[in-house]
Amino acid sequence: MALSRPVMAAEGADRFHMARAIRLAERGRYTTDPNPRVGCVLVRDGQVVGEGWHRRTGEPHAEPLALAQAGERARDATVYVTLEPCSHHGRTPPCAEALVSAGVARVVCAMVDPNPRVAGRGIERLRQAGIAVEVGCLESQARALNPGFIKRHEQGRPYVRCKLGASLDGRTALATGESKWITAEAARRDVQRWRARSSAIVTGLGTVLGDDPSLNVRLSAAELPSMEPGEPVRQPWRVVVDSYWRTPPESRMIGLPGRTLIAGIGPMNEAANALEAAGAELIRLPEHGGRVDLSALMTELARREINEVLLEAGSTLSGAAVCAGLVDEILLYQAPCLMGQAAKGLFDLPGIDTMADRVALEILEVRRIGVDLRIRARPNL
């Protein structure tokens, strides 16, 4: 049976306003962590009367901001929100209660909040108050806003992107270890934006010893979309996988603003004490094959409210993460050059002896970044 024109028009309006809410939520890409990115639009009599988006943990959520902008016009309005309104007292009051108090008539949620402290309770509270609630409008787009927040609550692990830079023949460094710079400036700036949205950057001891990296965000707020010039840029945690505390205490990253976490399995000895004295935070984890159990590391990071991880490491750690099924996305920057067979490869993947053993990938996106290519792919494990 064909839908009537009014119903089709209403569905079109819902999608239109939810798309706007999603665009608002995207403004919090670099600032909301560990909270989700959420946008909200209030519409009354076909006119937008209020908008809001969550900016930072501890600050108002999207719904109260939109309600404040709407004022008395919020009564009998339709609310479009990218995530179910919260129903518990956290750092801020519950948004579901604010919507009830404002007298809104209808709430359209893109998705249910995966946080077990909410998980349908906000929707239930709204319905108990006589407010019509619909769920699922542009849900896939809304889920794409918060892959780490969702995975952390649904699976107890963060969303992991494995970032690599390589030549066209898949080489990441010369046999001597030299790797600066394979990709050009535009690609390196693009990496900075991925760092800025990440909760943590994970690397291995080999990278620390070979490169002494900073692993920080080196863009200013003015260079990040939706941030105000002069606003402080949140630095992701820096995490080093170092089984026996061999990271030099004078490593550059330990002295930088933000937290440096070193994950190992060895006993707390003099080297460990020196790292703690330098300002690093150490955690001992279970071992797997004589090395840090990467699954245990990701579980621990999720427990610490880490949503999105950017893995920037060599072939051994990157390959181990892929083999453990921990990599959700590969972020590969490929430069228009050749480095030859003696150079180092992308992944150490032991046990691939036949074509049937290959790790299949789903290509999500291919984009040109300056002179380089950026390929986003998902392992099909």
Beta strands, then each sheet from edge to edge (+ up, - down):
strand 1: 39-44
strand 2: 47-53
strand 3: 78-81
strand 4: 106-109
strand 5: 132-135
strand 6: 159-167
strand 7: 171-173
strand 8: 200-204
strand 9: 237-241
strand 10: 260-264
strand 11: 281-284
strand 12: 287-288
strand 13: 291-292
strand 14: 308-311
strand 15: 329-335
strand 16: 344-345
strand 17: 361-369
strand 18: 372-379
sheet 1: 2+ 1- 3+ 4+ 5+
sheet 2: 11+ 10+ 9+ 8+ 14+ 6+ 15+ 18- 17+
sheet 3: 7+ 16-
sheet 4: 12+ 13-
end
